[in-house]
Protein backbone atom coordinates (compact mmCIF):
# COMPACT_ATOMS: atom_id res chain seq x y z
CA UNK A 1 0.00 0.00 0.00
CA UNK A 2 1.40 3.40 -0.96
CA UNK A 3 1.65 6.26 1.51
CA UNK A 4 -1.11 8.13 -0.34
CA UNK A 5 -3.39 5.11 -0.14
CA UNK A 6 -2.63 4.69 3.56
CA UNK A 7 -3.37 8.38 4.22
CA UNK A 8 -6.63 8.15 2.26
CA UNK A 9 -7.60 5.12 4.33
CA UNK A 10 -6.84 6.96 7.56
CA UNK A 11 -8.83 9.99 6.40
CA UNK A 12 -11.86 7.74 5.97
CA UNK A 13 -11.55 6.77 9.62
CA UNK A 14 -11.10 10.34 10.87
CA UNK A 15 -14.14 11.84 12.62
CA UNK A 16 -15.89 14.58 10.64
CA UNK A 17 -15.16 17.20 13.30
CA UNK A 18 -11.40 16.70 12.82
CA UNK A 19 -11.41 17.26 9.06
CA UNK A 20 -11.15 21.06 9.40
CA UNK A 21 -8.03 20.67 11.54
CA UNK A 22 -6.56 18.20 9.06
CA UNK A 23 -7.23 20.55 6.15
CA UNK A 24 -5.60 23.44 8.02
CA UNK A 25 -2.56 21.27 8.72
CA UNK A 26 -2.24 20.20 5.08
CA UNK A 27 -2.48 23.81 3.94
CA UNK A 28 0.20 24.86 6.44
CA UNK A 29 2.52 22.20 4.99
CA UNK A 30 1.87 23.41 1.44
CA UNK A 31 2.46 27.03 2.48
CA UNK A 32 5.73 26.12 4.19
CA UNK A 33 7.00 24.41 1.04
CA UNK A 34 5.96 27.35 -1.13
CA UNK A 35 7.70 29.86 1.17
CA UNK A 36 10.89 27.78 1.25
CA UNK A 37 11.05 27.68 -2.54
CA UNK A 38 10.90 31.46 -3.03
CA UNK A 39 14.32 32.39 -1.54
CA UNK A 40 16.04 29.56 -3.39
CA UNK A 41 14.62 30.67 -6.73
CA UNK A 42 15.55 34.28 -6.06
CA UNK A 43 19.10 33.36 -5.07
CA UNK A 44 19.55 31.16 -8.11
CA UNK A 45 18.50 33.86 -10.55
CA UNK A 46 20.63 36.53 -8.87
CA UNK A 47 23.73 34.32 -8.76
CA UNK A 48 23.30 32.90 -12.27
CA UNK A 49 25.18 35.85 -13.75
CA UNK A 50 28.26 34.78 -11.76
CA UNK A 51 27.81 31.04 -12.22
CA UNK A 52 27.11 30.91 -15.93
CA UNK A 53 30.44 32.15 -17.22
CA UNK A 54 33.23 30.45 -19.16
CA UNK A 55 35.61 31.19 -16.28
CA UNK A 56 33.35 29.43 -13.80
CA UNK A 57 32.97 26.43 -16.13
CA UNK A 58 36.76 26.21 -16.48
CA UNK A 59 37.22 26.30 -12.70
CA UNK A 60 34.94 23.28 -12.20
CA UNK A 61 35.92 21.21 -15.23
CA UNK A 62 38.28 18.94 -13.26
CA UNK A 63 35.68 17.90 -10.66
Steps between C-alpha positions, in 0.01 A plus 500: 500500500640840404525786747224687315272198520576458870426869566174477304403197707576684823301803384197275457531403865545857625196650675325774302573762766876450452499556124526880534812461714647253252433735209663789687804283570532393136476861386768605750732234355435621145559862604827409671627329185396794283674751730819292508516490121485878451842593649672217315358611166593861567855408599545280196395770256713767668810279511457358149688795352808393699455126454430487129833624371779330306738574788274324748462200267879478465546509878272198550598293197736273697240396760 
